[in-house]
Amino acid sequence: MARLYDTVKNFLDATLRNYTPRWIILGFDLFIAASSYLILAFFRNSIGSAPTSFLYLKLFVAVFLYFTASVSFKTYHGVVRFTSLSDLKRLGYATLFVLTGFELVSIVNNFVVFSDSDITDYSAYPIFNYWVPPVYIGITFTLQVLFRLLIRAVFEYFKLGAYRSSITRSVKKTRVFILGSDYDSLLLSSSILSDTNSGIEPVAYITLNNNDTGKTLGGLPILNGSNGLRKYADSFETETLLIYRSQIKTTPKIFFDNCIADSIEILVVNAFDRYNDPNKESVVPRIDKIKIEDLLWRDVIYLDKTPYKDAFYKKVVMVTGGAGSIGSELIRQLCVLNCEKIIIVDTAESPMFELCFELKQSFPAANIFSFIGDVVNRKTMESLFKEHRPQIVFHAAAYKHVPLMELQPSTAIHNNIGGTKNLADISVQYKVEKFIMVSTDKAVNPTNVMGATKRASEIYIQTLNNKLRSEGIEAATQFVTTRFGNVLGSNGSVVPLFKKQIESGGPVTVTHKDITRYFMTIPEACSLVLEAACQGRGGEIFIFDMGEAVKIYDLAEKMISLAGKKPHRDIDIIETGLRPGEKLYEELLANTENTVPTENKKIMIAKVREYDFEDIAPQISALINSSQYFELSTTSVKLLKKLIPEYISHNSQYESLD
């Protein structure tokens, strides 16, 4: 018995790397078809029924019909050891085909034989009995199904049972729980098992439904995960949970919080990939670690992109700050909108080089012109506009790091306000159709220099827009502002910073335990900017529903747990104190502002205090002039506070100026 076991084991080990050739499966099916007919003929003879006449002719007809059906319905294409319901369906269709064909052959043959009145001895002619085909195909179908199930059972016993082959042992498997106890969960488990190179081994299903608890699915137990998974982790030797991406939003937040608290690693199935052989229907899941962005539980703003095609079709579009996080993603989305030309402006040489290389690979048909230049340089920008005549300008270039700009207000004013004024004035001069400025929630009730410069820029382009409308200038530039919170993954944002700190072993630094921020993804933010370009008619400040604010301290704890570490034990979290100009809570609207809705309930237009261009223009010019001298930083901040009365400094050397 032991020798038989070893023989079967060794055979399976030798075949684990490859699937059985299709011609062998087809041969087995035809062998079963022939054997079934011979068994039926033997049975008829053994019970004293009329002997089967013309046995070999009828056997040929049967095998030929099964061959035709197998080729037509590809019954031999499936991987036998992973037989699924779809494989059995194809086998059923082929069986019905054979039954229909056999009955038609019988009817036609018998009609020809019995219609000949000269025949007196019918034993010399092949006569088909009409009851034989149903019995025959029933026997054959049963044997073919049993053949497939037997192969699968034998394989699973040796492959998935107590014994693990030497091949399996050479690849260390990650044992995982699978979230769910439905057909999709079974499909996921089967797909993993169908991939002999997979490094994952399902051990149980996790459900939040008490009715399923205690049952089994595909041979694996179903466990209740309502109170966390730590109690199962040791007995099943796993601390990993596998989920579909679609389950993130439909599963209660408390469940994932419990997983994080229990240090359970969460893996996400993002898609399914086919095998290299396109004829094979088996697929394997593409699995990645869950990202903290997935666990912020805010509803992503989905926009109708249909208008984009018309708005940017054959347009020359310029993006300043194009090599940055927002600018580069904006360009990626523009590349699929059939723009006439996309002009990228930035001062960062290396990021620009990397972006252009990426765009050339990903969008070879896009007409890209990259320009290393400073938006503050008036002559350079004028020559660029004169040469390329952009019709739409996205202004994303800005200095954005709050602590740095608090130390260098002159630089912030010179770049953020001076650059915006430069581009806005030149856009009017060269009759740009639309100018879209990327602003920030830090412009609302600003507490730092950076936020104040962005608010001043908003005020300038809005008053300039109103001035052009009041003068009735034909085809005047439409100025639009988009205002949103922090962007996940952007350069210098908190998430990449925490990742680096965790990878280096900590500690993770948080400025204050109670600090909160709004977040959105980079692609989402850029989609909103494009939406603003389409909806805007000039003068609007678009703001977006950012969902609930996220506590940064909690974010740090979750990121440490998702990295497989214990917060405060493996990696410390240290409070460093609020940085200059930083406030605990960001706002999307100032206290004196309100909003009006748009067609998209997630997008609103801020109704802000109105200013007169004739009053604002001299103040903006004075600000920019003062920013040319570093020693006049305090004077520049005074002028900024005069322009924006709601600008009250926090944790800053400029608090004395309030």
BELUR-V477200 format. One record per pair of residues at least 24 apart in sequence whose ideal C-beta (glycine too) atoms are under 10 Angstrom apart, sorted by the first residue. I is the first residue (numbers start at 1). J is the second residue. Records with the same first field share a line. If there is no record, write none. Layout:
BEGIN
I: J + J
END
This chain:
BEGIN
5: 158 + 163
8: 154 + 155 + 157 + 158
9: 157 + 158 + 159 + 163 + 165 + 166
10: 158 + 165 + 166
11: 154 + 158
12: 81 + 154 + 155 + 157 + 158 + 159 + 163 + 165 + 167
13: 158 + 159 + 165 + 166 + 167 + 168
14: 165 + 167
15: 81 + 155 + 196
16: 81 + 155 + 158 + 159 + 165 + 166 + 167 + 168 + 196 + 197
17: 167 + 196 + 197
18: 196
19: 78 + 79 + 80 + 81 + 82 + 194 + 196 + 275 + 277 + 280 + 282
20: 76 + 79 + 80 + 81 + 151
21: 76
22: 70 + 74 + 75 + 76 + 77 + 78 + 79 + 279
23: 76
24: 76 + 80
25: 70 + 75 + 76 + 77 + 78 + 79 + 80 + 147 + 148 + 151
26: 66 + 67 + 70 + 71 + 74 + 75 + 76 + 77
27: 76
28: 76 + 80 + 143 + 144 + 147 + 148 + 151
29: 66 + 67 + 69 + 70 + 75 + 76 + 91 + 94 + 140 + 143 + 144 + 147 + 148
30: 62 + 63 + 64 + 66 + 67 + 70 + 76
31: 63 + 143 + 147
32: 66 + 139 + 140 + 141 + 142 + 143 + 144 + 146 + 147
33: 59 + 62 + 63 + 64 + 65 + 66 + 67 + 69 + 70 + 98 + 136 + 137 + 139 + 140 + 141 + 143 + 144
34: 59 + 60 + 62 + 63 + 66 + 140
35: 139 + 140 + 143
36: 62 + 66 + 135 + 136 + 137 + 138 + 139 + 140 + 141 + 142 + 143 + 144
37: 61 + 62 + 63 + 66 + 132 + 136 + 139 + 140
38: 62
39: 136 + 139 + 140 + 143
40: 132 + 135 + 136 + 138 + 139 + 140
41: 132 + 136
43: 135 + 139
44: 129 + 132 + 135
49: 129
50: 123 + 127 + 129
51: 123
52: 129 + 132
53: 122 + 123 + 124 + 125 + 126 + 127 + 128
54: 123 + 124 + 125 + 126 + 127 + 128
55: 126
57: 109 + 126 + 128
58: 102 + 105 + 106 + 109 + 126 + 127 + 128 + 129 + 132 + 136
61: 101 + 102 + 105 + 106 + 109 + 126 + 128
62: 98 + 101 + 102 + 105 + 132 + 133 + 136 + 137 + 140
64: 98 + 101 + 105
65: 94 + 97 + 98 + 99 + 100 + 101 + 102 + 104 + 105 + 133 + 137
66: 94 + 95 + 97 + 98 + 101 + 102 + 137 + 140 + 144
67: 98
68: 94 + 97 + 98 + 101
69: 93 + 94 + 95 + 96 + 97 + 98 + 99 + 100 + 101 + 137
70: 94 + 97 + 98 + 144
72: 97
73: 97
74: 279 + 281
75: 144 + 148
77: 279 + 280 + 281
78: 148 + 280 + 281 + 282
79: 151 + 152 + 155 + 194 + 275 + 280 + 281 + 282
80: 147 + 148 + 149 + 150 + 151 + 152 + 155
81: 148 + 151 + 152 + 153 + 154 + 155 + 156 + 159 + 193 + 194
82: 148 + 151 + 152 + 155 + 156 + 190 + 191 + 193 + 194 + 195 + 281 + 282
83: 145 + 147 + 148 + 149 + 150 + 151 + 152 + 155
84: 148 + 152 + 186 + 187 + 190 + 194 + 281 + 282
85: 183
86: 281
87: 145 + 148 + 281
88: 141 + 144 + 145 + 148 + 149
90: 281
91: 140 + 141 + 144 + 145 + 148
92: 141 + 145
94: 137 + 140 + 141 + 144
95: 137 + 138 + 140 + 141 + 142 + 144 + 145
96: 137 + 141
97: 137
98: 133 + 136 + 137 + 140 + 141
99: 133 + 134 + 136 + 137 + 138 + 140 + 141
100: 133 + 137
101: 133 + 137
102: 128 + 130 + 132 + 133 + 134 + 136 + 137
103: 128 + 130 + 132 + 133 + 134 + 137
104: 133
105: 133
106: 130 + 131 + 132 + 133
155: 193
156: 193 + 218 + 219
159: 193 + 196
160: 193 + 201 + 202 + 219 + 220
161: 219
164: 201
165: 196
167: 196 + 197
168: 196 + 201
171: 196 + 197 + 198 + 199 + 201
172: 199 + 201
173: 198 + 199 + 200 + 201 + 202 + 203 + 238
174: 198 + 199 + 200 + 201 + 238 + 239 + 240 + 242 + 265 + 267 + 287
175: 200 + 201 + 202 + 203 + 204 + 233 + 236 + 237 + 238 + 239 + 240
176: 200 + 201 + 202 + 203 + 204 + 206 + 236 + 238 + 239 + 240 + 241 + 242 + 243 + 265 + 267 + 287
177: 202 + 203 + 204 + 205 + 206 + 220 + 223 + 225 + 229 + 232 + 233 + 236 + 238 + 239 + 240 + 241 + 242 + 243 + 259 + 264
178: 202 + 203 + 204 + 205 + 206 + 207 + 217 + 218 + 220 + 222 + 241 + 242 + 243 + 244 + 267 + 269
179: 205 + 206 + 207 + 208 + 225 + 229 + 241 + 242 + 243 + 244 + 247 + 248 + 251 + 255 + 256 + 259 + 266 + 269
180: 205 + 206 + 207 + 208 + 209 + 212 + 217 + 222 + 242 + 243 + 244 + 247 + 251
181: 205 + 206 + 207 + 208 + 209 + 211 + 212 + 213 + 215 + 216 + 217 + 220 + 221 + 222 + 223 + 224
182: 207 + 209 + 212 + 217
183: 217
184: 244 + 246 + 247 + 269
185: 217 + 218 + 220 + 222 + 242 + 243 + 244 + 247
186: 217 + 218 + 220
187: 218 + 272 + 283 + 285
188: 242 + 243 + 244 + 269 + 272 + 285 + 287
189: 217 + 218 + 219 + 220 + 242 + 285
190: 218 + 282
191: 269 + 272 + 273 + 282 + 283 + 284 + 285
192: 242 + 269 + 284 + 285 + 287
193: 218
194: 275 + 280 + 282 + 283 + 284
195: 273 + 275 + 282 + 283 + 284 + 285
197: 284
198: 284 + 285 + 287
199: 287
200: 240 + 242 + 267 + 284 + 285 + 287
201: 238
202: 238 + 242
203: 232 + 235 + 236 + 237 + 238 + 240
204: 229 + 232 + 235 + 236 + 238
206: 232 + 241 + 242 + 243 + 255 + 259 + 264
208: 251 + 252 + 255
225: 251 + 255 + 258 + 259 + 264
226: 252 + 254 + 255 + 258
227: 255 + 258
228: 254 + 255 + 257 + 258 + 259 + 261 + 262 + 264
229: 255 + 258 + 259 + 262 + 263 + 264
230: 258 + 259 + 261 + 262 + 263 + 264
231: 262
232: 262 + 264
233: 262 + 263 + 264
238: 264 + 265
239: 263 + 264 + 265 + 564
240: 264 + 265 + 266 + 267 + 564
241: 265 + 266 + 267 + 268 + 290
242: 266 + 267 + 268 + 269 + 285 + 287
243: 267 + 268 + 269 + 287 + 290 + 294
244: 268 + 269 + 270 + 285
245: 269 + 270 + 271 + 288 + 290 + 294
248: 290 + 294 + 295 + 297
249: 294 + 297 + 299 + 300
253: 295 + 297
256: 290 + 294 + 295 + 297 + 558 + 562
257: 295 + 554 + 558 + 561
259: 290 + 295 + 561 + 562
260: 290 + 295 + 554 + 557 + 558 + 559 + 560 + 561 + 562 + 567
261: 557 + 558 + 561 + 566 + 567
262: 561
263: 560 + 561 + 562 + 563 + 564 + 565 + 566 + 567 + 569 + 570
264: 561 + 562 + 564
265: 289 + 290 + 561 + 562 + 563 + 564
266: 290 + 291 + 294 + 295 + 561 + 562
268: 294
289: 562 + 563 + 564
290: 562
291: 488 + 489 + 495 + 499 + 521 + 559 + 562
292: 488 + 489 + 494 + 495 + 498 + 499 + 519 + 550 + 555 + 556 + 558 + 559 + 562 + 563
293: 488 + 489 + 495 + 519 + 520 + 521 + 522
294: 562
295: 550 + 555 + 558 + 559 + 562
296: 488 + 518 + 519 + 520 + 521 + 547 + 548 + 550 + 555 + 558
297: 547 + 548 + 550
298: 518 + 519 + 520 + 521 + 524 + 545 + 546 + 547 + 548 + 549 + 550
299: 545 + 547 + 602
300: 520 + 521 + 523 + 524 + 527 + 547 + 602
301: 484 + 520 + 521 + 524 + 525 + 527 + 528 + 531 + 544 + 545 + 546 + 547 + 600 + 601 + 602 + 603
302: 524 + 527 + 600 + 602
303: 524 + 527 + 528 + 530 + 531 + 534 + 535 + 600 + 602 + 603
304: 531 + 534 + 599 + 600
305: 333 + 336 + 337 + 527 + 530 + 531 + 534
306: 534
307: 530 + 531 + 533 + 534 + 535
308: 333 + 334 + 336 + 337 + 338 + 527 + 530 + 531 + 533 + 534
309: 336 + 337 + 338
310: 337 + 338 + 534
311: 337 + 392 + 433 + 434 + 530 + 531 + 533 + 534 + 535
312: 336 + 337 + 338 + 339 + 340 + 342 + 391 + 392 + 530 + 533 + 534
313: 337 + 338 + 339 + 340
314: 338 + 339 + 340 + 341 + 391
315: 339 + 340 + 341 + 342 + 390 + 391 + 392 + 433 + 434
316: 340 + 341 + 342 + 343 + 367 + 369 + 388 + 389 + 390 + 391 + 392 + 393 + 432 + 433
317: 341 + 342 + 343 + 344 + 390 + 391 + 392 + 393 + 394 + 434 + 533
318: 342 + 343 + 344 + 345 + 369 + 371 + 381 + 384 + 385 + 388 + 389 + 390 + 391 + 392 + 393 + 394 + 395 + 423 + 427 + 432 + 435
319: 343 + 344 + 345 + 346 + 390 + 392 + 393 + 394 + 395 + 396 + 397 + 436 + 438 + 529
320: 344 + 345 + 346 + 347 + 371 + 373 + 374 + 375 + 381 + 393 + 394 + 395 + 396 + 397 + 398 + 419 + 420 + 423 + 437 + 438
321: 345 + 346 + 347 + 348 + 375 + 394 + 395 + 396 + 397 + 398 + 400 + 419 + 438
322: 346 + 348 + 351 + 352 + 355 + 356 + 368 + 370 + 371 + 394 + 396 + 397
323: 347 + 348 + 349 + 350 + 351 + 352 + 353 + 354 + 355 + 356 + 370 + 372 + 396 + 397 + 491
324: 348 + 351 + 355 + 396 + 397 + 398 + 400 + 438 + 490 + 491 + 492
325: 351 + 396 + 400 + 487 + 488 + 489 + 490 + 491 + 492 + 493 + 496 + 522 + 525 + 526
326: 394 + 396 + 397 + 398 + 400 + 438 + 482 + 484 + 487 + 490 + 491 + 522 + 525 + 526 + 529
327: 351 + 355 + 394 + 395 + 396 + 397 + 438 + 526 + 529
328: 352 + 354 + 355 + 358 + 359 + 396 + 491 + 522 + 526
329: 396 + 487 + 489 + 490 + 521 + 522 + 523 + 524 + 525 + 526 + 527 + 529
330: 394 + 396 + 436 + 438 + 522 + 523 + 525 + 526 + 527 + 529 + 530 + 533
331: 355 + 356 + 358 + 359 + 363 + 366 + 368 + 370 + 394 + 396 + 526
332: 358 + 359 + 362 + 363 + 366 + 522 + 523 + 526
333: 523 + 526 + 527 + 529 + 530
334: 363 + 366 + 368 + 392 + 394 + 526 + 530
335: 359 + 362 + 363 + 365 + 366 + 367 + 368
336: 362 + 363 + 365 + 366
337: 366 + 530
338: 365 + 366
339: 366 + 367 + 368 + 391 + 392
340: 367 + 391
341: 366 + 367 + 368 + 369 + 388 + 389 + 390 + 391
342: 366 + 367 + 368 + 369 + 370 + 390 + 394
343: 367 + 368 + 369 + 370 + 371 + 384 + 385 + 387 + 388 + 389 + 390 + 393
344: 368 + 369 + 370 + 371 + 372
345: 369 + 370 + 371 + 372 + 373 + 374 + 375 + 380 + 381 + 384 + 390 + 393 + 394 + 395 + 396 + 397 + 423
346: 370 + 371 + 372 + 373 + 374 + 375 + 396 + 397
347: 372 + 373 + 374 + 375 + 376 + 377 + 397 + 415
348: 372 + 397 + 491
351: 491
374: 415 + 418 + 419 + 422
375: 415 + 416 + 418 + 419 + 420 + 421 + 422 + 423 + 426
376: 414 + 415 + 416 + 417 + 418 + 419 + 420 + 421 + 422 + 423 + 624 + 627
377: 418 + 419 + 422
378: 418 + 421 + 422 + 423 + 425 + 426
380: 422
381: 419 + 422 + 423 + 425 + 426 + 427
382: 422 + 425 + 426 + 429 + 430
384: 426 + 430
385: 423 + 426 + 427 + 429 + 430 + 431 + 432
386: 426 + 429 + 430
388: 430
389: 430 + 431 + 432
390: 426 + 427 + 430 + 432 + 433 + 434 + 435
391: 430 + 431 + 432 + 433 + 434
392: 427 + 432 + 433 + 434 + 435 + 436 + 478 + 533
393: 423 + 424 + 426 + 427 + 430 + 432 + 433 + 434 + 435 + 436 + 437 + 477 + 479 + 533
394: 434 + 435 + 436 + 437 + 438 + 480 + 482 + 526 + 529 + 530 + 532 + 533
395: 419 + 420 + 422 + 423 + 424 + 427 + 435 + 436 + 437 + 438 + 439 + 457 + 461 + 479 + 481
396: 436 + 437 + 438 + 439 + 482 + 526 + 529
397: 423 + 438
398: 437 + 438 + 439 + 440 + 450 + 453 + 454 + 457
399: 449 + 450 + 453 + 454
400: 438 + 440 + 442 + 450 + 451 + 453 + 454 + 490 + 491 + 492 + 493
401: 450 + 491 + 492 + 579
402: 440 + 442 + 447 + 448 + 449 + 450 + 451 + 492 + 579 + 580 + 581 + 582 + 583 + 652
403: 448 + 449 + 450 + 511 + 578 + 579 + 580 + 581 + 582 + 651 + 652
404: 449 + 450 + 492 + 579 + 580 + 581
405: 448 + 449 + 450 + 451 + 452 + 453 + 580 + 581
406: 447 + 448 + 449 + 450 + 579 + 580 + 581 + 582 + 637 + 649 + 650 + 651 + 652 + 653 + 654
407: 449 + 580 + 581 + 633 + 652 + 653
408: 449 + 627 + 630 + 633
409: 448 + 449 + 450 + 452 + 453 + 581 + 626 + 627 + 630 + 632 + 633 + 634 + 635 + 636 + 637 + 640 + 652 + 653 + 654
410: 449 + 623 + 626 + 627 + 628 + 629 + 630 + 631 + 632 + 633 + 634 + 635 + 636 + 637
411: 449 + 453 + 627 + 630 + 633 + 636
412: 448 + 449 + 450 + 451 + 452 + 453 + 454 + 627 + 633 + 636 + 637 + 640
413: 449 + 452 + 453 + 456 + 457 + 620 + 623 + 624 + 625 + 626 + 627 + 628 + 633 + 636 + 637 + 639 + 640
414: 453 + 623 + 624 + 625 + 626 + 627 + 628 + 629 + 630 + 636
415: 453 + 627
416: 449 + 450 + 452 + 453 + 454 + 456 + 457 + 627
417: 452 + 453 + 454 + 455 + 456 + 457 + 459 + 460 + 620 + 623 + 624 + 627 + 636 + 640 + 643
418: 453 + 457 + 620 + 621 + 623 + 624 + 625 + 627 + 628
419: 453 + 457 + 624
420: 453 + 454 + 456 + 457 + 458 + 460 + 461 + 620
421: 456 + 457 + 460 + 461 + 464 + 617 + 620 + 621 + 623 + 624
422: 624
423: 457 + 461
424: 457 + 460 + 461 + 464 + 465 + 477 + 479
425: 460 + 464 + 477
426: 477
427: 461 + 464 + 477 + 478 + 479
428: 464 + 465 + 467 + 468 + 473 + 476 + 477 + 479
429: 477
430: 477
431: 473 + 474 + 475 + 476 + 477
432: 475 + 476 + 477 + 478 + 479
433: 475 + 476 + 477 + 478 + 533
434: 477 + 478 + 479 + 480 + 532 + 533 + 534 + 536 + 537 + 538
435: 461 + 464 + 465 + 477 + 478 + 479 + 480 + 481 + 533 + 536 + 538
436: 461 + 478 + 479 + 480 + 481 + 482 + 529 + 530 + 532 + 533 + 534 + 536 + 542
437: 461 + 462 + 479 + 480 + 481 + 482 + 483 + 529 + 532 + 541
438: 481 + 482 + 483 + 484 + 525 + 526 + 528 + 529 + 532
439: 481 + 482 + 483 + 484 + 541 + 542 + 543
440: 482 + 483 + 484 + 485 + 486 + 487 + 586
441: 483 + 484 + 485 + 486 + 517 + 518 + 543 + 544 + 546 + 586 + 587 + 588 + 589
442: 483 + 485 + 486 + 581 + 582 + 583 + 586 + 587
443: 481 + 483 + 541 + 587 + 588 + 590 + 644 + 647
444: 483 + 543 + 586 + 587 + 588 + 589 + 590 + 591 + 593 + 606 + 608 + 646
445: 583 + 586 + 587 + 589 + 590 + 591 + 592 + 593 + 644 + 646 + 647 + 648
446: 581 + 583 + 587 + 590 + 640 + 641 + 644 + 646 + 647 + 648 + 649 + 650
447: 578 + 580 + 581 + 582 + 583 + 584 + 586 + 646 + 647 + 648 + 649 + 650 + 651 + 652 + 655
448: 579 + 580 + 581 + 582 + 583 + 647 + 649 + 650 + 651 + 652 + 654
449: 580 + 581 + 633 + 636 + 637 + 640 + 647 + 649 + 652 + 654
450: 581
451: 581 + 583 + 586 + 644 + 647
452: 581 + 637 + 640 + 641 + 643 + 644 + 646 + 647 + 648 + 649 + 654
453: 623 + 627 + 636 + 640 + 644 + 647
454: 481 + 483
455: 483 + 590 + 608 + 640 + 643 + 644 + 646 + 647
456: 616 + 619 + 620 + 623 + 624 + 639 + 640 + 643 + 644 + 647
457: 481 + 620
458: 483 + 541 + 606 + 608 + 644
459: 608 + 609 + 610 + 611 + 613 + 616 + 619 + 620 + 643 + 644
460: 611 + 613 + 616 + 617 + 619 + 620 + 623 + 643
461: 538 + 539 + 541
462: 538 + 539 + 540 + 541 + 608 + 609 + 610 + 611 + 613 + 616
463: 539 + 610 + 611 + 612 + 613 + 614 + 615 + 616 + 617 + 620
464: 538 + 539 + 613 + 616 + 617 + 620
465: 536 + 537 + 538 + 539 + 540 + 613
466: 538 + 539 + 610 + 611 + 612 + 613
467: 612 + 613 + 614 + 616 + 617
468: 538 + 539 + 613
469: 537 + 538 + 539
470: 612 + 613
476: 538
477: 538
478: 533 + 536 + 537 + 538 + 539 + 540
479: 536 + 538 + 539 + 540
480: 529 + 532 + 533 + 534 + 535 + 536 + 537 + 538 + 539 + 540 + 541 + 542 + 605
481: 532 + 536 + 539 + 540 + 541 + 542 + 543 + 605 + 606 + 608
482: 525 + 526 + 528 + 529 + 530 + 531 + 532 + 533 + 536 + 540 + 541 + 542 + 543 + 544 + 603
483: 528 + 532 + 541 + 542 + 543 + 544 + 588 + 589 + 606
484: 518 + 519 + 520 + 524 + 525 + 528 + 529 + 542 + 543 + 544 + 545 + 546 + 588
485: 517 + 518 + 519 + 520 + 525 + 543 + 544 + 546 + 547 + 549 + 550 + 586 + 587 + 588
486: 517 + 518 + 519 + 520 + 525 + 546 + 550 + 552 + 586
487: 518 + 519 + 520 + 521 + 522 + 523 + 524 + 525 + 526
488: 519 + 520 + 521 + 522 + 524 + 525 + 550
489: 519 + 521 + 522 + 523
490: 521 + 522 + 525
493: 517 + 519 + 522
494: 519 + 550 + 552 + 555 + 556 + 559
495: 519 + 555 + 556 + 559
497: 556
498: 552 + 555 + 556 + 558 + 559 + 560 + 563 + 573
499: 559 + 563
501: 556 + 559 + 560 + 571 + 573 + 574
502: 556 + 559 + 560 + 562 + 563 + 564 + 565 + 570 + 571
503: 563
504: 571
505: 565 + 570 + 571 + 572
506: 556 + 560 + 565 + 567 + 570 + 571 + 572 + 573 + 574
507: 556 + 568 + 571 + 572 + 573 + 574 + 576
508: 553 + 555 + 556 + 557 + 559 + 560 + 567 + 571 + 572 + 573 + 574
509: 556 + 572 + 573 + 574 + 575 + 576 + 577
510: 551 + 552 + 553 + 554 + 555 + 556 + 557 + 573 + 574 + 575 + 576 + 577
511: 552 + 553 + 575 + 576 + 577 + 578 + 579 + 582 + 584 + 651
512: 552 + 553 + 575 + 576 + 577 + 578 + 579 + 582 + 583 + 584
513: 551 + 552 + 553 + 554 + 556 + 573 + 575 + 584
514: 551 + 552 + 553 + 575 + 584 + 585
515: 549 + 550 + 551 + 552 + 553 + 555 + 575 + 578 + 582 + 583 + 584 + 585 + 586
516: 548 + 549 + 550 + 551 + 552 + 553 + 554 + 555 + 584 + 585 + 586
517: 546 + 549 + 550 + 551 + 552 + 555 + 584 + 585 + 586
518: 544 + 545 + 546 + 547 + 548 + 549 + 550 + 585 + 586 + 587 + 588
519: 546 + 547 + 548 + 549 + 550 + 552 + 555
520: 544 + 545 + 546 + 547
528: 600 + 602 + 603
531: 598 + 599 + 600 + 602 + 603
532: 598 + 603 + 605
535: 598 + 599 + 600 + 603 + 605
536: 605
539: 605 + 608 + 610
540: 596 + 598 + 604 + 605 + 606 + 607 + 608
541: 589 + 593 + 595 + 604 + 605 + 606 + 607 + 608
542: 595 + 598 + 603 + 604 + 605 + 606
543: 588 + 589 + 593 + 595 + 603 + 604 + 605 + 606
544: 588 + 600 + 602 + 603 + 604
545: 588 + 600 + 601 + 602 + 603 + 604
546: 586 + 588 + 602
547: 602
549: 585 + 586 + 587 + 588
552: 584
577: 651
578: 650 + 651 + 652
579: 650 + 651 + 652
580: 649 + 650 + 651 + 652 + 653 + 654
581: 649 + 650 + 651 + 652 + 653 + 654
582: 650 + 651 + 652
583: 648 + 649 + 650 + 651
584: 650
590: 646
591: 646
592: 646
609: 645 + 646
611: 643
615: 643
616: 643
619: 643 + 644
END
